[in-house]
Amino acid sequence: MKDADVIARLEDTIGIDGAPRRLREALEHEFVASFGMAPIAAAEKAEQTEARIAKKIASLQADAESSGTPGVLSVLEHPVPSVSGACRIHGSDSPQVAQAKRHRLNIDPLYRAIRAITPNDFEQFGARVLTEMGATEVRVTRRSNDQGIDFFGILNLGRLQSIPGPFFKLVHDVELRFAGQAKHYPNASLSTSVIREMVGAMSLARYGTFSSDINIFEPLALKPFNPLLALIFTTGTISSGAIRLAERAGVIARNGTQLATFLADRGVSMVPSAQGPTFDPAAFRTWLNGPT
């Protein structure tokens, strides 16, 4: 059996909000229940693999945090190596962390809602995400003349930090401009061709070169040295090649799960319930149709 298979079984058994269990005991259980080992052999195997499995679970959690996606399991080292759901609330968690974990329990319904919206609505979705990031002057371009860009906006550092206008003028003078594409691929993987297309569209936008006389980016007031960042959002997945190319090109590409995680962290479409913040489809539709 491979370590990945063992961890997958632990994820299925414990779940994202499962209570802490001693890792060795959890491993013993899976070796017997899922892999058919005898109890004595399972105990020996658990002792041999405990440290290695703990390290791999921690690595998976770190990778998930780095990519902006939810990990399933979390390892607790003290007083004994234990494993719990990554969103399990512990007594040592601050109120902010506890609330963030409750929000992340809604990632799956958020993801399903994102996949279910129409291609036209997904362009509006991209603009709404940009607004959630703190951007202003957010626009959705007309489909008939979008020049390869579906939405754009401006992020002012002063407004982001809620600094009053008359003060810290330098901070208010720093603005980031974003332009993005929204790819509605619920059942397909975004490929490198989309990244190349976006790079080309951004290059043309930077130099004001369009296929018509209409400058759809006029609200950006783009100057030669203004920072212009590229975003690509997709409802589906992103191929490994596209991920590498986006990283090398400086394009910020996010898949459906990453977008759902961001919105969950923001508390978008959550309503109070006895179980804590709960995703509400009507609230999601209201948010989607909200102002940009």
C-alpha positions in Angstrom: 0.0 0.0 0.0 1.1 3.6 -0.7 1.2 6.4 1.8 -1.1 8.4 -0.4 -3.7 5.6 -0.2 -3.5 5.5 3.6 -3.9 9.3 3.8 -6.8 9.2 1.5 -8.5 6.7 3.7 -7.8 8.9 6.8 -9.3 11.9 5.0 -12.5 9.9 4.2 -12.8 8.6 7.7 -12.0 11.7 9.7 -13.2 14.4 7.3 -12.4 18.2 7.3 -14.0 18.8 10.7 -13.3 15.5 12.4 -12.3 15.3 16.1 -8.7 14.7 17.0 -7.5 11.1 17.2 -4.2 9.6 18.1 -2.5 9.2 14.7 -1.1 5.7 15.5 -4.5 4.5 16.6 -6.1 6.0 13.4 -3.5 4.2 11.3 -4.0 0.9 13.0 -7.7 1.2 12.4 -7.3 1.9 8.7 -4.7 -0.9 8.2 -7.2 -3.4 9.6 -10.5 -2.0 8.2 -9.4 -0.7 4.8 -6.4 -2.8 4.0 -7.2 -6.1 5.7 -4.2 -6.4 7.9 -4.2 -8.5 11.1 -4.3 -6.4 14.3 -0.8 -7.2 15.4 0.7 -6.5 12.0 -1.4 -3.3 11.8 0.0 -2.1 15.1 3.6 -2.7 14.0 2.9 -1.0 10.6 1.4 2.0 12.4 4.4 2.4 14.6 6.8 2.2 11.6 4.9 4.7 9.5 3.5 7.2 12.0 6.3 9.7 11.8 6.4 9.5 8.0 2.6 9.8 7.5 2.5 12.8 10.0 5.2 14.5 7.9 3.3 13.9 4.7 0.0 15.2 6.1 1.8 18.3 7.3 3.3 18.8 3.9 -0.1 18.4 2.2 -1.6 21.0 4.5 1.2 23.4 3.8 0.8 22.9 0.0 -3.0 23.6 0.4 -2.4 26.8 2.4 0.2 27.9 -0.2 -2.3 27.4 -3.1 -5.3 28.9 -1.4 -7.2 25.7 -1.1 -8.6 23.8 2.0 -6.6 21.0 3.4 -8.5 18.1 4.8 -6.3 17.0 7.7 -4.2 18.6 10.3 -1.5 17.1 12.5 -1.2 18.0 16.2 2.2 17.1 17.7 1.5 17.6 21.4 1.0 15.9 23.8 1.1 12.9 21.4 0.9 12.9 17.5 -2.7 13.3 16.7 -4.7 13.9 13.5 -7.9 15.9 13.1 -9.9 17.7 10.4 -8.2 20.8 9.2 -11.3 22.9 10.1 -11.8 21.3 13.5 -12.0 24.1 16.1 -9.6 23.6 19.0 -9.5 25.3 22.3 -6.3 27.1 21.4 -7.9 28.8 18.3 -8.5 32.5 18.5 -12.1 33.7 17.8 -10.9 34.8 14.3 -9.4 31.4 13.5 -12.5 29.6 14.8 -14.8 31.7 12.6 -12.6 31.2 9.6 -12.8 27.5 10.1 -16.6 27.6 10.3 -16.6 29.6 7.0 -14.5 27.0 5.3 -17.0 24.3 6.0 -19.1 25.9 3.3 -16.5 25.6 0.5 -18.2 22.7 -1.2 -21.7 24.3 -1.6 -20.0 27.5 -2.7 -18.0 25.6 -5.3 -21.2 23.9 -6.6 -22.9 27.3 -6.9 -19.9 28.7 -8.9 -20.0 25.7 -11.3 -23.7 26.1 -11.8 -23.7 29.7 -13.0 -23.9 30.6 -16.7 -20.9 31.8 -18.8 -22.3 35.3 -18.8 -22.8 35.3 -15.1 -19.3 34.0 -14.6 -17.9 37.2 -16.1 -20.0 39.2 -13.6 -18.7 36.7 -11.0 -15.1 37.7 -11.9 -16.0 41.4 -11.4 -17.6 40.7 -8.0 -14.5 38.8 -6.8 -12.4 41.8 -7.8 -14.8 44.0 -5.7 -14.3 41.5 -2.8 -10.6 42.1 -3.1 -11.2 45.8 -2.5 -11.0 47.1 -6.1 -13.0 50.0 -7.3 -13.9 51.2 -10.8 -14.7 47.6 -11.6 -16.3 46.9 -15.0 -17.5 43.9 -17.0 -16.7 44.4 -20.7 -19.2 43.9 -23.5 -18.9 40.4 -24.9 -19.0 41.7 -28.5 -15.9 43.9 -28.1 -14.0 42.7 -25.0 -10.6 42.6 -26.6 -9.8 39.4 -24.7 -10.6 41.0 -21.3 -13.8 40.2 -19.4 -13.5 42.4 -16.4 -11.1 45.0 -14.9 -10.7 47.3 -11.9 -8.4 49.4 -9.7 -7.1 48.6 -6.2 -6.0 51.6 -4.2 -3.8 50.8 -1.3 -5.0 53.7 0.8 -8.6 52.6 0.5 -7.7 49.0 1.1 -6.1 50.1 4.5 -9.0 52.4 5.3 -6.7 55.4 5.6 -8.5 58.8 5.4 -7.9 60.6 2.2 -6.0 63.7 3.4 -3.4 61.5 5.2 -0.6 59.3 3.9 -0.8 60.6 0.4 1.9 58.3 -0.8 -0.2 55.3 0.1 -3.2 56.7 -1.8 -1.1 57.3 -4.8 -0.2 53.6 -5.1 -2.7 51.8 -7.3 -2.8 48.4 -8.9 -4.8 47.8 -12.0 -6.3 44.4 -12.7 -7.6 42.9 -15.9 -9.1 39.4 -16.0 -10.6 36.7 -18.1 -13.4 34.4 -16.8 -13.4 30.9 -18.3 -16.5 28.9 -17.7 -15.0 25.4 -17.9 -16.9 23.3 -15.3 -15.9 20.0 -16.9 -12.6 20.9 -18.6 -9.1 21.9 -17.6 -7.8 25.3 -18.5 -4.8 24.9 -20.8 -1.7 26.9 -21.7 -3.4 28.4 -24.7 -5.6 30.5 -22.4 -2.5 31.8 -20.6 -0.9 32.8 -23.9 -4.1 34.5 -25.0 -4.3 36.5 -21.8 -0.6 37.5 -22.1 -1.3 38.8 -25.6 -4.4 40.6 -24.6 -2.6 42.3 -21.7 0.3 43.4 -24.0 -2.1 45.0 -26.4 -4.0 46.7 -23.6 -0.8 48.0 -22.2 0.0 49.8 -25.4 -3.6 50.8 -26.2 -3.7 48.6 -29.3 -7.3 47.4 -30.0 -9.2 45.9 -33.0 -11.6 48.8 -32.9 -11.6 52.5 -32.3 -13.3 52.0 -28.9 -11.0 52.0 -25.9 -13.0 49.8 -23.4 -10.2 50.3 -20.8 -10.6 54.0 -20.6 -11.8 53.8 -16.9 -8.5 52.2 -16.0 -6.7 55.5 -17.0 -3.7 53.2 -17.8 -0.4 55.0 -17.9 2.9 53.6 -19.2 4.3 52.7 -15.8 1.0 51.8 -14.0 1.2 48.2 -12.5 -1.2 46.0 -14.5 -1.9 42.5 -13.2 -3.5 39.7 -15.1 -6.2 37.5 -13.6 -7.7 34.3 -15.0 -10.6 32.6 -13.2 -12.1 29.3 -14.2 -14.9 27.2 -12.8 -12.9 24.0 -13.4 -9.3 23.0 -13.0 -6.1 24.3 -14.4 -3.6 22.0 -16.1 -0.1 21.6 -14.6 1.4 23.2 -17.7 -0.9 26.2 -17.5 0.0 26.6 -13.8 3.7 26.6 -14.6 3.3 29.0 -17.5 1.1 31.4 -15.4 3.6 31.4 -12.6 6.5 32.2 -15.0 4.5 34.9 -16.8 3.2 36.5 -13.6 -0.4 35.7 -14.4 -2.7 35.1 -11.4 -4.7 32.0 -12.3 -7.3 30.6 -9.9 -9.5 27.5 -10.3 -13.0 26.9 -8.9 -11.9 25.5 -5.6 -9.5 28.3 -5.0 -12.2 30.9 -5.8 -14.7 29.1 -3.5 -12.1 29.1 -0.7 -11.5 32.8 -1.1 -15.3 33.6 -1.0 -15.7 31.3 2.0 -12.9 33.1 3.8 -14.7 36.4 3.0 -17.9 35.0 4.4 -19.8 35.6 1.1 -23.3 34.2 1.0 -23.2 33.0 4.6 -26.2 33.3 6.9 -26.4 32.6 10.6 -27.7 29.2 11.7 -27.7 27.0 14.7 -24.7 25.2 13.2 -22.8 28.4 12.5 -22.4 30.4 9.3 -24.2 28.5 6.5 -24.1 28.9 2.7 -27.4 30.2 1.3 -28.1 30.0 -2.4 -30.4 33.0 -2.4 -27.7 35.1 -0.7 -25.2 33.9 -3.3 -27.5 35.1 -6.1 -28.0 38.4 -4.4 -24.2 38.8 -4.0 -23.6 37.9 -7.6 -26.0 40.5 -8.9 -24.7 43.1 -6.5 -22.9 46.3 -7.5 -19.3 46.3 -8.7 
